[in-house]
Amino acid sequence: YVRHYKMTSQEFLNDCACPSVVDLLYIDGDHSYEGIRHDFDGFYPLLRAGAIVLAHDVDPALKEREPETGGYEALRDLDRAKFEVCRLPIFPGMAIARKRG
């Protein structure tokens, strides 16, 4: 089942409703480099091996419209020993990352 929580990812990570194991994570909040890395790094310990992370707004061309966005760069800098990554060639960008292990 899917449950939606309306709060920042940091609030959710500190909330008692935050699950101990995550199978599917959708990242589409703070579009800054730091915000996206925070989500990948913060949720990493909760992701089961093989878990899927969907990341929105990761097309490199998005930077031309929204200079403050950092999705493409955050995705590019992910540790490939931790994640297998596939970016879909659609605008404004979608990527699928799978936790290795």
Residue frames as a rotation matrix with the C-alpha (Angstrom) as fourth column:
TYR 1
0.575 0.818 0.000 0.00
0.818 -0.575 0.000 0.00
0.000 0.000 -1.000 0.00
VAL 2
-0.444 -0.655 0.611 1.00
0.625 -0.715 -0.313 3.63
0.642 0.244 0.727 -0.41
ARG 3
0.479 0.524 -0.704 0.63
0.861 -0.438 0.261 6.26
-0.172 -0.731 -0.660 2.28
HIS 4
0.083 -0.387 0.919 1.18
0.513 -0.774 -0.372 9.97
0.855 0.502 0.134 1.69
TYR 5
0.233 -0.096 -0.968 2.69
0.913 -0.320 0.252 12.27
-0.334 -0.943 0.013 4.33
LYS 6
0.589 0.005 0.808 2.61
0.444 -0.837 -0.319 16.04
0.675 0.547 -0.495 3.87
MET 7
0.872 -0.453 -0.185 5.82
-0.042 -0.447 0.894 17.24
-0.487 -0.772 -0.409 5.52
THR 8
0.390 -0.820 -0.420 9.46
-0.904 -0.253 -0.345 17.78
0.177 0.514 -0.840 4.66
SER 9
0.464 -0.285 -0.838 11.65
-0.033 0.940 -0.338 14.73
0.885 0.185 0.427 4.34
GLN 10
-0.668 -0.731 0.136 13.60
-0.135 -0.060 -0.989 15.80
0.732 -0.679 -0.059 7.43
GLU 11
-0.294 0.659 0.692 10.38
-0.956 -0.209 -0.207 16.04
0.008 -0.722 0.692 9.43
PHE 12
0.672 0.591 -0.446 9.36
-0.625 0.776 0.085 12.61
0.396 0.222 0.891 8.16
LEU 13
0.000 -0.767 -0.642 12.71
0.023 0.642 -0.766 11.03
1.000 -0.014 0.018 9.05
ASN 14
-0.886 -0.343 0.313 12.23
-0.253 -0.210 -0.945 12.34
0.389 -0.916 0.099 12.61
ASP 15
-0.080 0.960 0.268 8.54
-0.969 -0.138 0.205 11.34
0.233 -0.244 0.941 12.81
CYS 16
-0.477 -0.055 0.877 7.43
-0.527 0.817 -0.236 8.18
-0.703 -0.575 -0.419 14.59
ALA 17
0.636 0.765 0.099 5.35
-0.325 0.382 -0.865 7.34
-0.700 0.518 0.492 11.47
CYS 18
0.168 -0.657 -0.735 8.56
-0.982 -0.044 -0.185 6.90
0.090 0.752 -0.652 9.45
PRO 19
0.964 0.235 -0.121 8.85
-0.231 0.972 0.042 3.20
0.127 -0.012 0.992 8.59
SER 20
0.390 -0.861 0.326 11.95
-0.374 0.175 0.911 1.23
-0.841 -0.478 -0.254 9.49
VAL 21
-0.550 -0.512 0.660 12.13
0.409 0.523 0.747 -0.25
-0.728 0.681 -0.078 5.97
VAL 22
0.203 0.558 -0.805 11.29
-0.534 -0.626 -0.568 1.44
-0.821 0.545 0.171 2.67
ASP 23
-0.008 -0.115 0.993 10.68
0.600 0.794 0.097 -0.44
-0.800 0.597 0.063 -0.59
LEU 24
-0.015 0.092 0.996 9.80
0.932 -0.360 0.048 2.52
0.363 0.928 -0.080 -2.83
LEU 25
-0.070 -0.096 -0.993 10.76
0.598 -0.801 0.036 6.16
-0.799 -0.591 0.113 -2.34
TYR 26
0.352 0.227 0.908 9.66
0.877 -0.418 -0.235 9.08
0.326 0.879 -0.346 -4.54
ILE 27
-0.293 -0.557 -0.777 11.84
0.719 -0.665 0.205 12.20
-0.631 -0.498 0.595 -4.33
ASP 28
-0.234 0.248 0.940 10.21
0.751 -0.568 0.337 15.41
0.618 0.785 -0.053 -5.57
GLY 29
0.624 0.423 -0.657 10.55
0.763 -0.508 0.398 18.09
-0.165 -0.750 -0.640 -2.94
ASP 30
0.556 -0.571 -0.604 13.52
-0.233 -0.805 0.546 20.38
-0.798 -0.163 -0.580 -2.46
HIS 31
0.961 -0.095 0.259 15.06
0.276 0.357 -0.893 20.55
-0.008 0.929 0.369 -5.94
SER 32
0.574 -0.817 0.051 18.42
-0.817 -0.575 -0.026 21.86
0.051 -0.026 -0.998 -4.77
TYR 33
0.001 -0.701 -0.713 21.52
-0.363 0.664 -0.654 19.69
0.932 0.260 -0.254 -4.93
GLU 34
-0.835 -0.380 0.398 21.69
-0.470 0.117 -0.875 19.63
0.286 -0.918 -0.276 -1.14
GLY 35
-0.091 0.903 0.420 18.00
-0.933 0.070 -0.353 18.79
-0.348 -0.424 0.836 -0.79
ILE 36
0.665 0.328 -0.671 18.13
-0.623 0.739 -0.257 15.84
0.411 0.589 0.696 -3.15
ARG 37
-0.290 -0.833 -0.472 21.36
-0.221 0.538 -0.814 14.51
0.931 -0.132 -0.340 -1.64
HIS 38
-0.652 0.135 0.746 19.79
-0.758 -0.097 -0.645 14.89
-0.015 -0.986 0.166 1.81
ASP 39
0.424 0.900 0.098 16.91
-0.886 0.435 -0.162 12.67
-0.188 -0.018 0.982 0.73
PHE 40
0.526 -0.296 -0.798 19.14
-0.313 0.805 -0.505 9.99
0.791 0.515 0.330 -0.82
ASP 41
-0.538 -0.841 -0.062 21.55
-0.200 0.199 -0.959 10.03
0.819 -0.504 -0.275 2.14
GLY 42
-0.539 0.367 0.758 18.89
-0.842 -0.227 -0.489 10.35
-0.008 -0.902 0.432 4.85
PHE 43
0.530 0.841 0.109 16.72
-0.827 0.541 -0.155 7.53
-0.189 -0.008 0.982 3.57
TYR 44
-0.029 -0.614 -0.789 19.59
-0.732 0.551 -0.401 5.25
0.681 0.565 -0.465 2.53
PRO 45
-0.885 -0.370 0.283 19.70
-0.461 0.611 -0.643 3.32
0.065 -0.700 -0.711 5.84
LEU 46
-0.239 0.890 0.389 15.94
-0.531 0.216 -0.820 2.69
-0.813 -0.403 0.421 5.59
LEU 47
0.299 0.329 -0.896 16.01
-0.952 0.168 -0.256 1.36
0.066 0.929 0.363 2.03
ARG 48
0.567 -0.105 0.817 15.96
-0.153 0.961 0.230 -2.40
-0.809 -0.255 0.529 1.83
ALA 49
-0.627 -0.775 0.078 18.38
-0.136 0.208 0.969 -4.04
-0.767 0.596 -0.236 -0.59
GLY 50
-0.739 0.317 0.595 16.86
0.674 0.381 0.634 -3.73
-0.026 0.869 -0.495 -4.05
ALA 51
0.108 0.798 -0.593 14.58
0.621 -0.519 -0.587 -0.84
-0.776 -0.305 -0.552 -3.04
ILE 52
-0.141 -0.034 0.989 13.61
0.936 -0.329 0.122 1.59
0.322 0.944 0.078 -5.79
VAL 53
-0.196 0.059 -0.979 14.02
0.438 -0.888 -0.142 5.37
-0.877 -0.457 0.148 -5.59
LEU 54
0.226 0.324 0.919 12.24
0.954 -0.267 -0.140 7.54
0.199 0.908 -0.370 -8.16
ALA 55
-0.330 -0.405 -0.853 13.77
0.552 -0.816 0.174 11.00
-0.766 -0.414 0.492 -8.50
HIS 56
0.549 0.639 0.539 11.92
0.828 -0.331 -0.453 13.76
-0.111 0.695 -0.711 -10.35
ASP 57
0.994 -0.104 -0.039 13.34
-0.110 -0.970 -0.216 16.91
-0.016 0.218 -0.976 -11.99
VAL 58
0.377 -0.905 0.197 16.76
0.100 0.252 0.963 15.47
-0.921 -0.343 0.186 -12.83
ASP 59
0.671 -0.143 0.728 17.12
0.741 0.096 -0.664 16.50
0.025 0.985 0.170 -16.49
PRO 60
-0.308 -0.886 -0.346 20.31
0.860 -0.415 0.296 18.53
-0.406 -0.207 0.890 -17.06
ALA 61
-0.573 0.129 0.809 18.42
0.546 -0.676 0.494 21.02
0.611 0.726 0.317 -19.28
LEU 62
0.503 0.805 -0.314 16.24
0.765 -0.246 0.595 22.01
0.402 -0.540 -0.740 -16.31
LYS 63
-0.091 -0.666 -0.740 19.18
0.861 -0.426 0.277 24.09
-0.500 -0.612 0.613 -15.03
GLU 64
-0.808 -0.193 0.557 18.61
0.516 -0.687 0.512 26.56
0.284 0.701 0.654 -17.91
ARG 65
0.017 0.919 0.394 15.08
0.226 -0.387 0.894 27.31
0.974 0.074 -0.214 -16.64
GLU 66
0.943 0.292 0.160 15.73
-0.118 -0.155 0.981 26.93
0.311 -0.944 -0.112 -12.93
PRO 67
0.189 -0.982 0.027 19.39
-0.384 -0.099 -0.918 27.71
0.904 0.163 -0.395 -12.12
GLU 68
-0.138 -0.231 0.963 18.97
-0.987 -0.051 -0.153 26.77
0.085 -0.972 -0.221 -8.44
THR 69
0.857 0.507 0.089 17.95
-0.512 0.858 0.038 23.20
-0.058 -0.078 0.995 -9.27
GLY 70
-0.159 -0.986 0.060 20.55
-0.984 0.163 0.076 20.51
-0.085 -0.047 -0.995 -8.69
GLY 71
0.633 0.553 0.542 18.81
-0.547 0.815 -0.193 17.23
-0.548 -0.174 0.818 -9.48
TYR 72
0.888 -0.324 -0.327 21.03
-0.137 0.491 -0.860 16.17
0.439 0.808 0.392 -12.35
GLU 73
-0.022 -0.969 0.245 24.21
-0.616 -0.179 -0.767 16.93
0.787 -0.168 -0.593 -10.43
ALA 74
-0.033 0.077 0.997 22.97
-0.955 0.292 -0.054 15.16
-0.295 -0.953 0.064 -7.29
LEU 75
0.884 0.404 0.234 22.09
-0.301 0.876 -0.376 12.10
-0.357 0.262 0.896 -9.33
ARG 76
0.656 -0.709 -0.258 25.44
-0.242 0.127 -0.962 12.23
0.715 0.694 -0.088 -11.15
ASP 77
-0.224 -0.831 0.509 27.30
-0.746 -0.190 -0.638 12.32
0.627 -0.522 -0.578 -7.83
LEU 78
0.719 0.513 0.469 25.52
-0.695 0.561 0.450 9.35
-0.032 -0.649 0.760 -6.24
ASP 79
-0.344 -0.826 0.447 27.85
-0.793 0.510 0.332 6.59
-0.502 -0.240 -0.831 -5.08
ARG 80
0.149 0.399 -0.905 27.51
-0.888 0.457 0.055 3.92
0.435 0.795 0.423 -7.78
ALA 81
-0.824 -0.391 -0.410 28.62
-0.152 0.850 -0.505 1.29
0.546 -0.354 -0.759 -5.29
LYS 82
-0.820 0.568 0.071 25.38
-0.049 0.053 -0.997 2.04
-0.571 -0.821 -0.015 -3.40
PHE 83
0.204 0.960 -0.193 22.98
-0.207 -0.150 -0.967 2.70
-0.957 0.237 0.168 -6.28
GLU 84
-0.649 -0.147 0.747 22.36
0.691 0.298 0.659 1.50
-0.319 0.943 -0.092 -9.80
VAL 85
-0.196 0.528 -0.827 20.91
-0.019 -0.845 -0.535 4.49
-0.981 -0.089 0.175 -11.70
CYS 86
-0.534 0.148 0.833 18.93
0.843 0.174 0.509 4.90
-0.069 0.974 -0.217 -14.92
ARG 87
-0.538 0.355 -0.765 17.83
-0.078 -0.924 -0.374 8.37
-0.840 -0.142 0.524 -16.06
LEU 88
0.068 0.668 0.741 14.83
0.857 0.341 -0.387 8.49
-0.511 0.661 -0.549 -18.39
PRO 89
-0.863 -0.488 0.130 15.21
0.477 -0.700 0.532 10.96
-0.169 0.521 0.836 -21.30
ILE 90
0.126 0.926 0.356 12.04
0.838 -0.292 0.461 12.94
0.531 0.240 -0.812 -20.59
PHE 91
-0.792 -0.374 0.483 11.69
0.131 -0.877 -0.463 16.54
0.597 -0.303 0.743 -19.48
PRO 92
0.590 -0.618 0.519 11.85
-0.673 -0.732 -0.107 17.72
0.447 -0.286 -0.848 -16.70
GLY 93
-0.379 -0.877 -0.294 13.50
-0.623 0.477 -0.620 14.44
0.684 -0.052 -0.727 -15.87
MET 94
0.749 0.483 0.454 12.89
-0.662 0.548 0.511 11.20
-0.002 -0.683 0.730 -14.05
ALA 95
-0.328 -0.861 -0.388 15.41
-0.728 0.493 -0.476 8.70
0.602 0.126 -0.789 -12.77
ILE 96
0.877 0.458 -0.146 15.15
-0.289 0.746 0.600 5.26
0.384 -0.484 0.786 -11.29
ALA 97
-0.252 -0.945 0.209 17.75
-0.810 0.088 -0.579 4.27
0.529 -0.316 -0.788 -8.72
ARG 98
0.749 0.412 -0.518 18.03
-0.107 0.848 0.520 0.83
0.653 -0.334 0.679 -7.16
LYS 99
0.427 -0.596 0.680 19.83
-0.892 -0.153 0.426 0.24
-0.150 -0.788 -0.597 -3.89
ARG 100
0.045 -0.519 -0.853 22.51
-0.487 0.734 -0.473 -2.36
0.872 0.437 -0.220 -4.39
GLY 101
-0.634 -0.442 0.634 23.02
-0.765 0.238 -0.599 -5.16
0.114 -0.865 -0.489 -1.95
